[in-house]
Amino acid sequence: MMRGNRGDGRGSPERLVAYSYLSVPERGDYLAVMRLFGASLMADLSAHEVAERLGRVDVEVVTARLDALVGWGNLIRSTHRVRAASIAEFQRARARYQVSKLGERIQRDVDEVLTWADAAREVAAELLALVDRELAALTGGMAAPGGVDAERARDAVATLFVQFGEFADSVRDFYAYLGQVLARYDLDGEEYRGFKELLLDYVEAIREDVAFHSPRIRASLDALVPRLPELLARIDDLGGGLAGLEEVTGSRVQRSRGRELADWEALRAWFVDVDGRGSQVDQLRAATMRALGSLLANAKRMIRSTTSGQSRRGDLIRLAAWFDGCDDAGAHDLYAAAFGLYGARHLGVVGDLDTAIPAGTSWWEAPVAEVPVALRERGERSQRGRAASVEDHTVQKERLMARARAEATARTEAAAELRAVAAHLDRARLSTAAKALFEELLTGALNSVSGDLAALDGARRDLDELDIAVGLRVDPVARTVVRSAEGDFEIEGLRVLLGRAGAEWDLDAVGEGR
């Protein structure tokens, strides 16, 4: 059943982190801890108490689990005072934990899913008649002189929504189970007859109950909806709830079902088409027709397999039993023998020679190799047709060589520019190429040693082919500014010397006078 809009109607996505303990490898430990805290109201336990109750000796592991649950929002640290007769007792009980509201709600839903996920849930069809009766009584009371008694109305609304919520939830669970069963294509004759006689008769009984009570419920809701604000206001005037808590503390209050107009709108949408997409009653009728269609599809399959003699169900079940009793090696052999499929074979296709791929790279992550059409479609390695003429790459080679010569010339000119400004680097304004070469030299000098800043003292980087080098001296008060057309950057704590490659430098004199 759709609930009314509470607050923003969606909540904060960050709360989903509270589900983290269900997907980690240690989820068994976390489930045991959360079940322990959810076994009693407002449980207040220390790590030692949790370890003792779970039968674990390693308190450190339990403490780590509890702290992780606190971080995810499933537990909160307790603020209760600890009374201890000794230091040892205080250390055992000082860190205490309680379950949070969000953590308790999630664990309750988890236990229900784990227990009843695959079970067939009975539809509480008898509750629909009680909903019909309560709505009729409320409608009659509101139309009577003086209206309905407020306390009587409050009790009727609470009963009505509890009954309808249970009915709607059971309908959804049952039809989900029905769809799961009818989607199976491995039903044999006996199973088919059992499902046909039990489930479809049950579905028809549900449909008839809904069809009988829906018109009366719609009529009651149509008469009651215009007077709902008056009814809810009279119920709120009785007090005794938490409606004022939001104004006092700012905390959001999840009110009982039926105490807000949104709850009644959701109830009405179950029986009345309010958005043009059909009511839940219409969807129930359509689901029943789909169930009948699935059953007919299974019936046709069984008839065809019986008449044609092509059913392999028994063979496949026998093969599955063989697989179940095999070890890994035997299962591979059995799979190859049964289906004629073997492991992947290396086709010998040459990959991209310009791309270096480590030998340990997984085939799943490695680049895809281009397989020729003849090999991919016909399994032939030889190429058909006339061989293509060799393409002339002379122009492209000349263009690449010209580009390489231009880049080499630019680097040579940049090195000459750096040598020319070596004595007054702070006052020079470098070109873009000279700045790039300076950064390359500086990076090489910084990477030539490892460790802290002191290890850089005396580091240098030489480029013999360009006859340029850079050397470093650690000086806490030094500050070198490098200016260029692209902007300026500062080097603090290091003095920098530019000079010829292989030259002996007096690093103690680097930066003097700057």
Secondary structure, DSSP 8 states (H G I E B T S, - for coil): ------TTSS--GGGGGGGGGGTSTTHHHHHHHHHHHHTSTT--EEHHHHHHHHT---HHHHHHHHHHHHHHTSEEE-------SSHHHHHHHSSEEEE-HHHHHHHHHHHHHHHHTTS-----THHHHHHHHHHHHHHHHHHSTT---HHHHHHHHHHHHHHHHHHHHHHHHHHHHHHHHHT-S---HHHHHHHIIIIIHHHHHHHHHHHHHHHHHHHHHHHHGGGHHHHHHHHHTT--SSTTHHHHH-------TTSSHHHHHHHHHHHS-SSSS--HHHHHHHHHHHHHHHHHHHHHHHHHHHHH----HHHHHHHHHHHHT--HHHHHHHHHHHH-------------TTS---TT--TTTS------HIIIII---S--S--------HHHHHHHHHHHHHHHHHHHHHHHHHHHTGGGGGG-EE-HHHHHHHHHHHHHHHHTS-SSGGGGTT-EEEEGGGTEEEEEEEEEEEEEEEEETTEEEEEEEEEEEEE-TT----GGGTTTT-
